Amino acid sequence: MWTVLLVACGSPTEENEVAEPIALTWGSSNRSEAALVVPRGNGDDGYYVGLELAAPARTDGVLVSVDTTGDIAWQVQWGSLGDDEVDTIVVLDGQVAVGGRRLLNPTTDSDSLAVMTLIETTGPSVVDDTWWMWNASEENDRIAGIEALDAGFALAGGAGPQLLTAEIDEKAKTVDQLRFGPSRRTVEQAVSIGGGEFVLYGQATDPNDFNDPGQIWAGQVGPRGDLQREESFGELYQVEDRATDLVVLDDGAWLIAGETGINNGDVALIAVEPSGDVRFEVAWDSGGQDLDPQLAMSPEGTVFGASVRNRDELIVFTVDLQTGDVTRFSELVGVDRVRDLWVDEERICLAMALPGDVKGGYLASFACGGRDGEDGVVWPSLR
């Protein structure tokens, strides 16, 4: 789900230094996107960037290792017939696990494999682009979340109109696998909360009302395929709403960002307590149509958001966790979509899509800008 990545630097040093901007771009005139960005971890500064890179007759998955200087340390690519989408990245010791889906019929988007790809970081090389896969529903299946266990992995995602959880061992042998839950749930992504549990989010529609346009939805699932709780919002909007990102706050509350049809596209920001009580539910209007809002929490506890207004201008904002009030932080022109957001002590990272040279085309890009205290972000030139 993505196209460009922007990284901005966090709090300035005592000398008020700002990190040097970085900008990397992939693709040509086709629909390429940067989908995810995660820190390389294990004491290693830098980032892993997940791309969905257009290739002849298909879209390949790509993992890029990028230094904080903007140099590409390495890049691996995988793909087959069909389109590969990157939905989750987990960093291991010497390996990276990538989860997502492989569309078997991209033209109709009617069938996809839930796929986990395993990559060796020393080499580097793709161990297997279908290290684990599942398509028992023969519908749209995907891996939206991965958690590394002591001996294997816990997985969560979607199985057609239902939910999917699985446990696999270190050799990709399935230990447990369940398709369950209410029907007509579309999973976008998932947040691992430990112990084999995940919070999934996306869209829910009423199975008894085929005219239901869709609601913002999130649900917590356990390792045994039990839906422990779910929340949905949007009955009053009467438009096609969906959750596009979710962060779990320190007190266990969920902060959900979503798209709505209010004012032709306001950002929904909803905080839900562990009890299910709603702390706030607001619709924020930037003055245009806002798409793909993303969220991330900084190390100091500030929640940042990012959305694209009118498919041209990226807006970075902060969210008050008690009231939902939004404060604009920075803006960047020339962005078509935003797919991911990461914030650390020095940087803000964004996965975005830039307009391609041909109508309908996207460029995948990774960029780094310096966060200049309360004054905003020093962004790079994206081209």
N, C-alpha and C positions, 0 to 999 in steps of 0.2 A: 504494500500500500504506500508507494512513495516516490519522491523524486529528487528533492534537493536537501542537503544537509547544511545547516548554518551552525557554526560554533562561535559563541561569544564568550569573552572572558569575564570572570566574576569580579569579586571585590578587588579594587586597586591596591597596590603595595603602598608602603609609606612614601615612596617616591612618586606615587600616582602614576605608575607605569601601567600601560594598557597592552594586552597581548596583541601580537601582530595578526592582522586579518589573513585568512586563508580561503581560497576558493578552488574547488575541483569540480569538473563537469565531465559527464560521460554521455554517450549516445550521439545520434545525428538528428534525423528528422522524424524518427518513429516515436512510439510511446514508451520511453524509458523513464524510470523513476527510482529515486533513492528511497528506500522503504524504512530503514531502521538505523539507529546509531546507538552503540553501547560502549562503555569504557573497556579497554583491553584488560584491565585489572591485573591481579597477581603482581602488584608493584610496578607495573609497566604503564607509563603514561601513553596516551594515544587512544585511538578508537577503532572499533570494527564498524564498518558501514555495510549494510545490506542493500543490494541493488536488485531491481527487476529491469534487466537490460534487454532491449529489443534486439533480436537477431532475425535473420531471414526466416520468415514463416513461423516464428515462435518468440517467446520471451524467456530468457535464461535467468537463473538465479546467480548472483555474484556476491562474494564476500571480499571486502577490501580492508586491509590493515593500513591505517593512516597514522603517521607520527604527528605530534603537536606542531611540528614545523610545516606541515602540509605535504611532506614527502610520502609517497606510497611505498610502504615496506614490501608488500606483496598483494597479489590479487588472484583469486581462483574463481572459476566459472563452471557451471554445470547446467544441463538441460537435456531435453528429449523432445519428442513430438508433443506439442501442447505448451502451455504457458506456465512457468513456475512463479509462484508468489511467495514472498518472504514475510512471515508474520511474527516470528519470535526468534531471538538469538540468546543463547546461554553460553557463557565462557567457562570452560573446564580447564583442567591442568593439561596443557599441551594440545587441547582440542577445542573446537567450537561446534556446538549443536545448533542447527538451524531448522525451525519448524515452519510449515506453511501448507500450501496445497499445489497440486499440479492439475491444471485444467485440461481435461481430455477432449473437450469440445469448446474451444475458446469462442467460437462464433456465437453459440447459444448460451454459454455459461451454464450448462445443464448438468455437468458431471465433472467431479474432480476427486483426485486421490488426496487423502491426508498423508503428508510426507514429512519425514525427518531426515535431514542430510547431516552427515558427520564429516568434519574437516580436521585434518592434522595441521597444526600451526607451524611445526618444524618441517620444512620441506619447501613450501607447504603443498598439500594435496587434498583432493576430495577422496575420502575413504570409500564412501558410497552415497550417491545422490538419492537413493531410496533405501537408506539403511533400515528404516521401518516405514511401512505404508499400510493404509487401510482404506477400503472402499466398499465395505459390505452393504452400505445403503444404496450404492449405485446412483447417488445424488451428489450434491455438493458437500464434500467432507473437507475438514481442515484441522491442522494442529495449530491452536492459538496460544498455547502456553506449555512450557517445559520446565520441570524442576529436577535437578540432579539429586538422586538418592545415594545411599551408601553403596548400593550395588545395582545400578541401573537408573531408570528415569520414570517420573510420573508425567503423564501427558493429559491435556484437556483441550477440547475444541468443539466442533460441530459435526454432526452426522446427519446430513440432509436437514430436515426441519427440527431435529432433536439435538441432544447434547451427547458428547463423547468424553469418556475418561479411559485411560489405559495405564498399565504399569508394564514396563519391559525391563529385562535384565541387561547386563553389560554386553551381551552378545546379540541384542535386538530380538531376543525370544520373548513373545508375549506371555506375561505372567497373568494378567487380568485385563479384561477389555469389556466395556459396557456402553451400550447405546440406550439412552433413557430420557426421561423428563417430558415436559409438556411439548406439544408440537408447535410449529410455526415460531421457532426461535432462530434468528440469524446471528451467529457469533462473529464479531469483528476480531477481537483479540482477548487476551486473558492476562491477569496479574497473579503471579504465584505468591501465596501468603504462608507457605511452609507446611510441612506435614502432609504433603500430597494434596493440599487444598488450593483451589483457585477461585478468583472472582472473574467470571466471564462477563462480557458486555457486548451490546450490539442493538438488535431490534427485535421486538415482539409484536406479533399480530394476533388478534382474537381468532381462534380456530373455528368459532361459530359465526364469525362475521367476515365474509370474504371481501367486503368493501372497506374493512379496516385498513387505513393507509400505513399504520405502523407506529409504534411507541418506543421511546427511549427505554432500554431494558438493561438490567444487570442481575446476575445470579451467582451465588456461591455454591460450589460443588465440592464434595468430599471425595476421598480416594476410592470409595466403594460405589461411586455412581449415585450418591444421594444429593438431591437438590436441597440444600440446607435453608436457603432463603432466596427470594427474588423480589425485585422492585421494578415497577414500570411507571412511566410518566408520559403524558401526552394526550389523554382523552380530551382535554379542553382545547388543545391546539387544532385538532381535526385536520391535520396535515401529516405528511410522511416524516416522522421524527426518528432519529437513531442516535445511540450513544457512540461517540467516536474516540473517547479516551476516559480513563478512570485512574485515580490514585487513591491508595488507602492511607488515610491520615494516621498520625501517631496515636490518636485516641480510638482507632478502629473504625471511624466513620469513613464512608465512601464519598469522594468528591467526583461527580460525573460531569463530563462535558459532552454536549451533543448538538446536532443540527436540528433546527426547527423551521417551520414555514412562517413563523410570525414575522411581520414586516418584510416578507420575502427572504427571510433567512437570518434570524437572530441566533446568537449563541446561547444555549441552555446551560446553566451552571446549577447543579443540584447537590446539596450535601445531605446525606442520609446517615442518621445515627445507627449504631449496632442494634438498637431496639427496633429500628424501622421508622422512627420518628423523623420527619423532615426538618432539618435545621434551617435551610433556606432553599428556595427554588426561584431563580431569577432568569430573565431573558435579557441578554445584553445586546444592544444595537450599536454597531460601530458607525452606522450611517450608510451602510450598503448591505449587500448579500454576503454573509459570512459562512465560510465552508471549512470543514475538516478541523474543528478546534481540537487542540492538543494540550496536555497538561504535564507538568513535571515539578517536583519539589526540590528546592535547593538544599544544600547541607545545613544552612541556617534556619530552615523551616518555612521559607517563603514559597508559595505556590505560584509558578509562572504559567501563563497560557499563551497560545499562539493560534491565530486563525488568518485566513486570507480573505480580504474584502474585494468583491467584484472581480475575482480571478486576476488580480493585478498587484495588490498591496498587502504585504505581510504585516500584521499588527501583533506585537508582543505586549502582554499585559500581566498584571499581578491580581490575585484574588484575595480579598479579605475572608478568612476562614470562619468568621462568626456571622457576617452579614451577606457575603457574596458580592460586595461592592467591587467593581473593577476599576483599576487604575492603569492607564496606558503607560507603557514603558519605552517602547521603541517601534519604529516603522521601517519597512524596507520595500521599495518598489521593484516590480519585475518578477513577481512570484505567481505561479498559477495555482499550485496546491501545496499544502503542508501535510506531512505524513507522520512526523515524530518530533519529539522535543526532549532534550536532555539538558540538565543544568548541574554544574559542579561549582567548586569554589572559584574557579577562574573562567569558566566558559558556559555559554548557552549553545546547545547543539540542536539543530533543526534538520529534519529530512523534508525536502520540498520538491516540487516540480517547477521547472522553468518552461516557459513557452518555447516550442521548437521553431525551426525555420520554416516548417510547413504547417498549415492550418491543421489542428487536431493532434500535432506531435508534441512530445515533451522531452526535455533533457533532464537526466539525472545529475545531481550536483551535490557536493559536500563543501561547506564553507565555514570559516571560523572568523568571528569578529570579537573585538575586545569590549568587554563590559566595563563601562566607565563610571563606576559608582552610581549615584542617583541620576546622572546625566544621560543614561541610556547605553547604547551599544555602538561601537565603532565597527560598522559592517564593511566587508570587502566589496569590490566590484564583482558582480556575479558572472560577467562575461569576459 
